[in-house]
Amino acid sequence: MSYNEQLKQLEQIVLEIESGQLSIDQLAEKVKTATKLLADCRKQLTKVESDINKILKPE
């Protein structure tokens, strides 16, 4: 899943949580999913940062 797709899914989860309409079980599942998505996004951002630093690093 691309970074943008993950970000859109996170935004949707936030909207669902903010609605206050989720049961406690649904809330727990949404938080679990959001945690995984955040970790994946951070991993992608760290890789991109590393790649950019390699490109910009003078040899």
DABELNOR-V595918 format. One record per backbone hydrogen bond with DSSP energy under -1.0 kcal/mol. CO is the residue of the C=O (numbers start at 1). NH is the residue of the N-H. E is the energy in kcal/mol with one decimal. If there is no record, write none. Layout:
# DABELNOR-V595918
co=CO nh=NH e=E
co=CO nh=NH e=E
This chain:
# DABELNOR-V595918
co=2 nh=6 e=-2.3
co=3 nh=7 e=-2.6
co=4 nh=8 e=-2.3
co=5 nh=9 e=-2.1
co=6 nh=10 e=-2.4
co=7 nh=11 e=-2.4
co=8 nh=12 e=-2.1
co=9 nh=13 e=-2.2
co=10 nh=14 e=-2.4
co=11 nh=15 e=-2.1
co=12 nh=16 e=-2.3
co=13 nh=17 e=-2.6
co=14 nh=18 e=-2.9
co=15 nh=19 e=-1.3
co=17 nh=20 e=-1.3
co=23 nh=27 e=-2.8
co=24 nh=28 e=-2.3
co=25 nh=29 e=-2.0
co=26 nh=30 e=-2.7
co=27 nh=31 e=-2.6
co=28 nh=32 e=-2.1
co=29 nh=33 e=-2.5
co=30 nh=34 e=-2.8
co=31 nh=35 e=-2.4
co=32 nh=36 e=-1.9
co=33 nh=37 e=-2.6
co=34 nh=38 e=-2.7
co=35 nh=39 e=-2.1
co=36 nh=40 e=-2.4
co=37 nh=41 e=-2.6
co=38 nh=42 e=-2.6
co=39 nh=43 e=-2.2
co=40 nh=44 e=-2.3
co=41 nh=45 e=-2.7
co=42 nh=46 e=-2.5
co=43 nh=47 e=-2.1
co=44 nh=48 e=-2.4
co=45 nh=49 e=-2.6
co=46 nh=50 e=-2.4
co=47 nh=51 e=-2.7
co=48 nh=52 e=-2.7
co=49 nh=53 e=-2.5
co=50 nh=54 e=-2.0
co=51 nh=55 e=-1.8
co=52 nh=56 e=-2.6
co=53 nh=57 e=-1.7
